[in-house]
Amino acid sequence: MAIGADEPLPTIAIEVPTPGRRPEDCPVWVAVAVLALLSAACCTPLLDAGWFVSHEELRPIARALAAYHEIAGGDLYPRWLSTGYLGKGVPLFNFYPPAFSLLVAYGHALGVPLLLAGKLTIFLLFFAGGLGATLWARPHLGSFPALVAGILYLFAPYHFVDIYVRGATAEFTSLAALPYLFLAIDRSVDRLSARALASLALASAAIVVSHFLSALMIAPFAAVYALARALPSGGRWMALGRIVAGVALGAALSAFFWLPALVERNALSSERGEQVIGGYYTYFLHFVHPKQWLDRSWQFGNSVAGYADGMSFQVGLPILISAAASALLVWRLPKPARGFVLLTALLGIAALWLTSPSARVWYAWLPPFQLIQFPWRYLGPVTLFLAAAGGGVVRVLAEWNSWLGPGSTIVLAALALGLSSEQRTVRGRIPVADDRAAIERVVADAPWSTKFGNEDEFLPKHADVEAASRVPGGPYPGGVDVEISNLRGTLKDLTFEVASPADRGIAVIPWYAFPGWEVSLDGREWQFVPRPDGLLAFRVPQGRHLARVHFATTPPRVAGWLLASAALLTLGALVFRERRAEP
């Protein structure tokens, strides 16, 4: 039909589809909200007043309280805790990973009540671990399958064993950092990026300062994962180089902790140090029988030789079902997702093997891994890898019907929540008000709370073990043939006048001698020696003198901080340069 000049043009209605989100897509903020709510459910035992009973009793709070006192005194990274061993001190954070204690102590320094700061830190660690597992799996499996992986990891029974049964706050902290290591490896493989390099360095350093043994445990798995991800890529050697560089920068970032810990280890008793890998702590006494991976009984006792353990070593029914279903249906997955599921499942099986008696040869051939003490610690990596693999079954269901993605996520979340009800409990409560003075009284009434170690392994080597937890120390010096006056100072910096009628006076400071202590007399550096009981002592010449005793630094600690500062500046410069180069 012809259209005349005066006739209007016909209109054609074009229907433009309204942009919407597919049911298989889950916005990041939804995943964050779900994980936050489920993390709160994991923390229900923390809602009651006081602290919860675990193998560690009140010791995690005692450590944080001791760290707070040092921070309040101006020592922002306290290696020496002045309240340890009844005031005689202990170099705890020169050797023991400080992350959890410092998080709680700094929270308290910002005005949060101490017990509440501890409980909030536990909540944040639950949430961080679940979110990390989700972010790691998301590029490989998709949004809802990744959320399932995060939920499975969040409700892993070993999380509840670690925090509510054992009270192992250091290892629990490391479990929250583990997923970010693998996420950072992926990012380093996928692109040349300063931010990816920085994320890998930060994740590596976070694991070291959270729990040094977890860094030892996860290193072989991280190496295998990095090789498996980098070798199939086009620029495999460049990708591996970026991963090595990121880990090296992470080691440098954490050098302020591990370098002094290694170099100054000889300031502790080698005999007491050997006790933590012998006797009860001998690795071959704590293997897990395969039937214990499935045993759902829940107890609050200890690990023992044999298989009559008083705590649970189950992997978790939702994790096992999801990982097994993913393995059976892996051929239905797209190739990239299939590779991720197979790799994480194999890593999970390898970690599971390391908990069993058949892995004895691994520990015999590689003695450093005997430091792990308890092979069942590998249940942490086991649950991470199998949870990541377990998201694969949701991806298969979502490919079949898009609504099965969110539907199966809801079902698995409900299943994990219901099956964990017995695990989200504690043995009892420690009735203490959330008041610093009240907590200090409870700690003072329990001398074990001020030793901070199970076998006095952090006690300086010259100290008398028998007297350490019985004889009070404190800031008031004494001695033989000396007169002390005009005492002033802080927890680790004491100034006083000392007089001796003859050239044979001995001043004694009731603090344990350890590298870092410095003594000056009338402004000059003065030599000191440890007494037979380990206390710090120095000779006083005839006459009246002005003495100062303070805790300074040492060359290994300076070198550690210089390495960490150099790594931080390098990463900062690289990230800044990258951001400036972006359009």
C-alpha positions in Angstrom: 0.0 0.0 0.0 1.3 3.4 -1.0 1.5 6.2 1.5 0.5 9.6 0.5 2.5 12.7 1.3 -0.2 14.0 3.6 -0.8 10.7 5.4 0.9 10.1 8.7 3.5 7.4 9.0 2.3 4.2 10.7 3.8 3.6 14.1 5.4 0.3 15.0 5.3 -0.7 18.6 8.7 -2.3 19.7 8.6 -4.1 23.0 11.8 -3.5 24.9 12.4 -6.1 27.6 12.8 -4.6 31.0 16.2 -5.4 32.3 16.0 -7.8 35.2 18.2 -10.2 37.2 18.0 -13.8 36.3 17.0 -16.2 39.1 20.4 -17.8 38.9 22.1 -14.5 39.7 22.6 -13.5 43.3 23.8 -9.9 44.0 26.9 -9.6 46.2 24.9 -7.6 48.8 22.4 -10.4 49.1 25.2 -12.9 49.8 26.7 -10.6 52.3 23.4 -10.2 54.1 22.7 -13.9 54.2 26.2 -14.7 55.5 25.9 -12.0 58.1 22.6 -13.5 59.4 24.0 -17.0 59.4 27.2 -15.9 61.1 25.0 -14.4 63.8 23.3 -17.8 64.2 26.8 -19.4 64.6 27.4 -17.0 67.5 24.3 -17.8 69.6 26.4 -19.3 72.4 28.0 -15.9 72.8 24.7 -14.2 73.7 24.7 -15.1 77.3 26.6 -13.1 79.9 30.2 -13.9 80.8 32.6 -16.0 78.8 32.1 -19.6 77.6 33.9 -22.6 79.0 36.4 -24.3 76.6 39.8 -26.0 77.0 41.3 -22.6 77.1 38.9 -21.3 79.8 39.5 -17.5 80.1 43.0 -17.5 78.6 42.0 -15.8 75.3 40.6 -12.9 77.2 43.5 -12.9 79.6 45.9 -12.6 76.7 43.8 -9.7 75.1 43.7 -8.0 78.5 47.4 -8.2 78.9 47.9 -6.8 75.4 45.5 -4.0 76.2 47.5 -2.9 79.2 50.6 -2.6 77.0 48.8 -0.7 74.3 47.4 1.7 76.8 50.9 2.2 78.0 52.0 3.2 74.5 53.4 0.0 73.1 51.3 -0.5 70.0 52.8 -3.9 69.2 53.5 -5.5 72.5 56.0 -8.4 72.4 56.4 -8.5 76.2 53.3 -8.8 78.4 54.1 -7.3 81.8 51.3 -9.0 83.6 52.4 -12.5 82.6 53.6 -14.9 85.4 52.2 -12.8 88.2 53.9 -9.6 87.1 57.3 -11.1 86.1 56.4 -10.9 82.4 56.5 -13.1 79.4 57.6 -12.5 75.8 54.4 -14.0 74.4 53.8 -12.1 71.2 57.5 -12.4 70.3 56.6 -16.1 69.5 52.8 -16.6 69.8 50.7 -15.4 66.8 49.1 -12.1 68.0 46.2 -11.5 65.6 43.2 -12.5 67.6 44.5 -11.0 70.9 45.4 -7.7 69.2 42.0 -7.4 67.5 40.2 -7.8 70.8 42.7 -5.5 72.7 42.4 -2.7 70.1 38.6 -3.1 70.1 38.7 -2.6 73.9 41.1 0.3 73.5 38.5 2.0 71.3 35.9 1.7 74.1 34.2 -1.6 73.5 33.9 -3.7 76.7 36.4 -6.5 76.7 34.2 -9.5 76.6 32.0 -7.9 74.0 35.1 -7.1 71.9 36.0 -10.8 72.0 32.5 -11.9 71.0 32.3 -9.4 68.2 35.7 -10.5 66.9 34.5 -14.1 66.8 31.4 -13.0 64.9 33.5 -11.1 62.3 35.8 -14.1 61.9 32.9 -16.4 61.2 31.5 -13.9 58.7 34.9 -13.3 57.1 35.5 -17.0 56.5 32.1 -17.6 54.9 32.5 -14.5 52.7 36.0 -15.5 51.7 34.8 -18.9 50.6 32.0 -17.3 48.6 34.2 -14.8 46.8 36.7 -17.5 46.0 34.1 -19.9 44.4 32.0 -17.2 42.7 34.1 -16.7 39.5 34.3 -20.5 39.0 30.8 -21.7 39.9 28.5 -18.7 39.8 26.7 -16.7 42.5 24.3 -19.2 44.2 26.8 -22.1 44.0 29.4 -19.9 45.6 27.0 -18.8 48.3 26.4 -22.5 49.1 30.2 -23.0 49.3 30.4 -20.1 51.8 27.5 -21.5 53.9 29.0 -25.0 54.0 32.3 -23.6 55.1 30.7 -21.3 57.7 28.8 -24.3 59.3 31.8 -26.7 59.1 31.8 -28.6 62.4 35.5 -28.0 62.8 34.8 -24.3 63.2 32.7 -25.1 66.3 35.3 -27.5 67.6 38.0 -24.9 67.3 36.2 -22.1 69.0 33.6 -23.6 71.3 35.3 -26.8 72.4 39.0 -26.0 72.2 38.9 -22.2 72.5 41.7 -22.2 69.9 41.3 -18.6 68.9 44.5 -18.3 66.9 43.7 -21.3 64.7 40.1 -20.1 64.4 41.4 -16.7 63.1 43.5 -18.4 60.5 40.5 -20.3 59.2 38.9 -17.0 58.3 42.0 -16.0 56.3 42.5 -19.2 54.3 39.9 -18.6 51.5 41.4 -15.2 50.7 44.8 -16.9 50.0 43.2 -19.0 47.2 41.1 -16.1 46.0 44.3 -14.0 45.7 46.1 -16.8 43.8 43.2 -16.8 41.3 43.4 -13.1 40.8 47.2 -13.2 40.4 46.8 -15.9 37.7 44.0 -14.1 35.8 45.7 -10.7 35.3 48.8 -8.7 35.9 47.6 -6.4 38.7 49.3 -4.6 41.6 46.1 -5.0 43.6 46.1 -8.8 43.0 49.7 -8.9 44.1 48.9 -6.8 47.2 45.9 -9.1 48.1 48.1 -12.2 47.8 50.7 -10.6 50.1 48.2 -9.5 52.6 46.4 -12.9 52.7 49.8 -14.7 53.2 50.8 -12.4 56.0 47.4 -12.6 57.7 47.7 -16.4 57.9 51.2 -16.2 59.4 50.3 -13.7 62.1 47.1 -15.5 62.9 48.5 -19.0 63.3 52.0 -19.9 62.2 51.1 -23.7 62.0 48.3 -23.0 59.6 50.8 -21.3 57.3 52.9 -24.4 57.4 49.9 -26.7 56.9 48.4 -24.8 53.9 51.7 -24.1 52.1 51.7 -27.4 50.1 48.1 -27.1 49.1 48.6 -23.5 48.0 51.6 -24.5 45.9 49.6 -27.3 44.2 46.6 -25.0 43.6 48.9 -22.3 42.1 50.5 -24.8 39.8 47.2 -26.2 38.7 45.8 -22.8 38.0 48.9 -21.2 36.4 50.2 -24.0 34.1 47.2 -24.2 31.8 47.2 -20.4 31.3 48.9 -18.8 28.3 51.5 -16.9 30.4 52.1 -19.7 32.8 55.6 -18.6 33.9 54.6 -15.0 34.3 51.6 -16.1 36.4 53.8 -18.3 38.6 56.3 -15.4 38.9 53.5 -13.1 40.1 52.4 -15.7 42.7 55.9 -16.2 44.0 56.4 -12.5 44.2 53.1 -12.1 46.1 54.0 -14.8 48.6 57.5 -13.3 49.0 56.0 -9.9 49.8 53.6 -11.6 52.2 56.6 -13.2 54.0 58.3 -9.8 54.1 55.1 -8.1 55.4 54.9 -10.6 58.3 58.7 -10.5 59.0 58.1 -8.3 62.1 56.6 -11.4 63.7 58.4 -14.5 62.3 61.9 -13.2 62.0 62.4 -12.4 65.8 60.5 -15.6 66.6 63.0 -17.7 64.7 66.2 -15.8 65.6 65.4 -15.4 69.3 64.1 -18.9 69.9 67.3 -19.7 71.8 66.2 -17.3 74.5 63.5 -19.8 75.5 64.2 -23.2 77.0 64.9 -25.9 74.3 63.7 -28.5 76.7 60.3 -26.9 77.3 60.1 -26.3 73.6 60.5 -30.0 72.8 57.7 -30.8 75.2 55.2 -29.2 72.7 56.0 -31.8 70.1 56.5 -34.7 72.5 54.5 -36.6 75.1 50.9 -35.7 74.7 51.6 -33.6 71.7 53.3 -36.3 69.7 51.7 -36.3 66.3 51.1 -40.1 65.9 48.9 -40.1 69.0 46.3 -37.9 67.4 45.4 -39.5 64.0 41.7 -39.7 63.1 40.0 -43.0 62.2 38.0 -42.7 59.0 34.8 -43.6 60.9 35.3 -40.5 63.0 34.8 -38.4 59.8 31.2 -39.5 59.8 30.5 -39.8 63.6 28.0 -37.1 64.5 28.3 -37.5 68.3 29.3 -34.2 70.0 31.5 -33.9 73.1 33.6 -31.3 74.8 36.5 -33.5 75.9 40.1 -33.8 74.7 41.9 -35.6 71.9 43.5 -38.8 73.2 45.7 -41.6 71.8 43.6 -44.1 69.9 40.0 -43.4 68.8 38.1 -42.8 72.0 38.4 -39.1 71.7 36.4 -36.7 73.7 35.8 -34.3 70.8 34.3 -34.6 67.4 36.3 -34.9 64.2 33.4 -35.2 61.8 33.7 -33.4 58.4 30.1 -32.5 58.3 27.1 -34.2 56.6 26.1 -31.3 54.4 29.7 -30.9 53.2 30.2 -34.6 52.5 26.8 -34.9 50.7 27.4 -31.8 48.5 31.0 -32.7 47.7 30.0 -36.3 46.8 27.1 -35.1 44.6 29.3 -32.6 42.8 31.9 -35.4 42.1 29.2 -37.6 40.7 27.7 -34.9 38.5 31.0 -33.2 37.6 30.7 -34.2 33.9 27.5 -32.1 33.7 29.5 -28.9 34.6 31.1 -26.5 32.1 34.8 -27.1 31.6 36.1 -24.2 33.9 33.7 -25.1 36.7 34.5 -28.8 36.3 38.2 -28.2 36.7 37.6 -26.1 39.9 35.4 -28.8 41.5 37.8 -31.6 40.6 40.8 -29.6 41.9 39.3 -28.6 45.2 37.8 -32.1 45.7 41.3 -33.7 45.2 42.8 -31.2 47.6 40.2 -31.9 50.2 40.8 -35.7 49.9 44.5 -35.1 50.2 44.0 -33.0 53.4 41.6 -35.7 54.7 44.3 -38.3 54.2 46.8 -36.3 56.3 44.4 -36.6 59.3 44.5 -40.5 59.0 47.1 -43.0 60.3 48.0 -43.9 56.7 49.7 -40.4 56.5 52.3 -41.3 59.1 55.0 -41.5 56.4 54.4 -37.8 55.5 55.2 -36.7 59.0 58.1 -39.1 59.3 59.8 -37.9 56.1 59.1 -34.2 56.7 59.9 -33.5 60.4 58.8 -29.8 60.3 55.2 -31.0 59.9 55.5 -32.8 63.2 55.2 -29.3 64.7 51.5 -29.4 63.8 51.1 -31.7 66.8 47.5 -32.8 66.0 46.9 -34.2 62.4 43.2 -33.5 62.9 44.1 -29.8 62.5 43.9 -30.5 58.7 40.2 -30.7 59.1 40.3 -26.9 58.6 41.6 -27.1 55.0 39.5 -30.2 54.4 36.3 -28.4 55.1 37.4 -25.4 53.0 38.2 -27.5 49.9 35.2 -29.8 50.1 32.9 -26.8 50.8 34.2 -25.2 47.6 33.7 -28.4 45.7 30.2 -28.8 47.2 29.0 -25.8 45.4 29.3 -27.7 42.1 26.0 -29.6 42.6 24.1 -26.4 42.9 25.6 -25.2 39.6 24.4 -28.4 37.9 20.9 -27.9 39.3 20.9 -24.3 38.2 21.9 -25.3 34.7 18.9 -27.7 34.6 16.4 -25.2 36.0 17.4 -21.6 36.9 15.1 -21.6 40.0 16.9 -24.5 41.5 19.9 -22.3 42.2 18.2 -20.2 44.9 16.0 -23.1 45.9 18.8 -25.5 46.6 20.7 -22.8 48.4 17.8 -22.3 50.8 17.5 -26.0 51.4 21.2 -26.5 52.1 21.3 -23.4 54.4 18.4 -24.8 56.4 20.0 -28.2 56.5 23.3 -26.8 57.7 21.6 -24.6 60.3 19.5 -27.5 61.6 22.2 -30.1 61.8 24.6 -27.7 63.6 22.2 -26.9 66.5 24.1 -29.3 68.8 27.4 -28.0 67.7 26.5 -24.4 68.4 26.6 -24.9 72.1 29.1 -24.6 74.9 29.9 -26.7 78.0 29.2 -23.9 80.4 29.7 -20.3 81.4 32.4 -18.5 83.2 30.4 -16.0 85.3 32.3 -12.7 85.0 30.9 -9.3 84.4 32.0 -7.4 81.3 34.1 -5.1 83.4 37.8 -4.8 83.2 38.4 -4.7 87.0 36.1 -7.8 87.4 38.0 -9.7 84.7 41.3 -8.8 86.2 40.2 -10.2 89.5 39.1 -13.5 87.9 42.4 -13.7 86.0 44.4 -13.0 89.2 42.6 -15.8 91.0 43.7 -18.3 88.3 47.5 -18.2 88.0 47.3 -20.4 84.9 45.7 -17.5 83.1 49.0 -15.5 83.3 51.3 -18.2 82.0 49.6 -18.1 78.5 51.2 -21.5 77.4 50.4 -25.1 78.2 53.9 -26.2 78.8 55.6 -22.9 79.9 57.1 -22.9 76.4 57.1 -19.1 76.3 58.9 -18.7 79.7 62.5 -17.4 79.3 65.0 -20.2 79.6 66.6 -19.0 82.8 63.3 -18.8 84.7 62.5 -21.2 87.5 59.4 -23.1 86.4 58.3 -24.0 89.9 58.3 -20.4 91.1 57.0 -18.9 87.9 53.3 -19.3 88.7 53.6 -19.1 92.5 56.0 -16.2 93.4 54.7 -12.7 92.6 56.7 -10.3 90.6 55.8 -6.7 90.0 57.4 -3.4 89.4 59.2 -2.9 92.8 62.9 -3.6 92.7 64.9 -5.0 95.6 68.3 -6.6 96.0 71.2 -7.1 98.3 73.1 -4.3 100.0 71.2 -1.7 98.1 68.6 1.0 98.9 65.9 1.8 96.4 64.1 5.1 96.3 62.2 7.6 94.1 60.6 4.8 92.0 58.7 6.0 88.9 57.9 4.7 85.5 55.5 2.4 83.5 55.0 -1.3 83.0 58.2 -1.7 81.0 60.2 1.5 81.7 61.3 1.9 85.3 63.5 4.7 86.7 64.7 4.8 90.3 67.6 5.8 92.6 69.7 3.1 94.0 72.4 3.4 96.6 75.0 0.9 97.8 77.3 1.4 100.8 80.0 -0.8 99.2 81.0 -2.0 95.8 79.1 -5.2 96.2 75.4 -4.2 95.9 73.1 -6.2 93.7 69.9 -4.7 92.4 67.1 -7.2 91.4 64.2 -6.2 89.2 61.4 -8.8 89.5 61.0 -9.1 85.8 62.4 -12.0 83.8 65.6 -11.4 81.8 65.1 -11.6 78.1 66.6 -10.0 74.9 65.4 -6.4 74.7 65.9 -5.4 78.3 68.3 -2.5 78.8 69.8 -1.2 82.0 71.5 2.2 82.3 73.2 3.6 85.4 73.8 7.4 85.5 73.0 7.6 81.8 75.5 4.9 80.8 74.7 1.5 79.4 75.1 -1.1 82.2 75.5 -4.8 82.1 72.9 -7.1 83.7 72.6 -10.9 84.2 69.8 -13.3 84.9 69.7 -14.6 88.4 69.3 -18.4 88.9 65.5 -17.8 89.1 65.6 -15.9 85.9 65.0 -12.4 87.3 67.0 -9.4 86.0 69.9 -8.3 88.2 72.8 -6.0 88.0 75.8 -4.9 90.1 75.6 -1.5 91.9 78.9 0.4 92.5 79.4 2.2 95.8 77.4 5.5 96.1 74.1 6.8 94.9 73.0 6.3 91.3 70.1 6.9 88.9 69.1 3.6 87.3 66.8 3.0 84.4 65.4 -0.4 83.2 63.3 -0.5 80.1 62.3 -2.9 77.3 63.8 -1.8 74.0 64.3 -3.6 70.7 66.8 -6.0 69.2 68.5 -6.3 65.8 66.2 -9.1 64.6 63.1 -7.1 65.6 64.5 -4.0 63.8 65.2 -6.1 60.7 61.7 -7.6 60.8 60.1 -4.2 60.9 62.4 -2.8 58.1 61.4 -5.8 55.9 57.7 -5.3 56.7 58.0 -1.5 56.0 59.8 -2.1 52.7 57.2 -4.6 51.6 54.4 -2.2 52.5 56.0 0.7 50.8 56.6 -1.4 47.7 53.0 -2.6 47.5 51.7 0.9 48.2 53.8 2.4 45.4 52.7 -0.3 42.9 49.0 0.1 43.7 49.3 3.9 43.5 51.1 3.7 40.1 48.4 1.3 38.8 45.6 3.5 39.9 47.2 6.6 38.3 47.6 4.7 35.0 43.9 3.8 34.9 41.7 6.0 32.7 
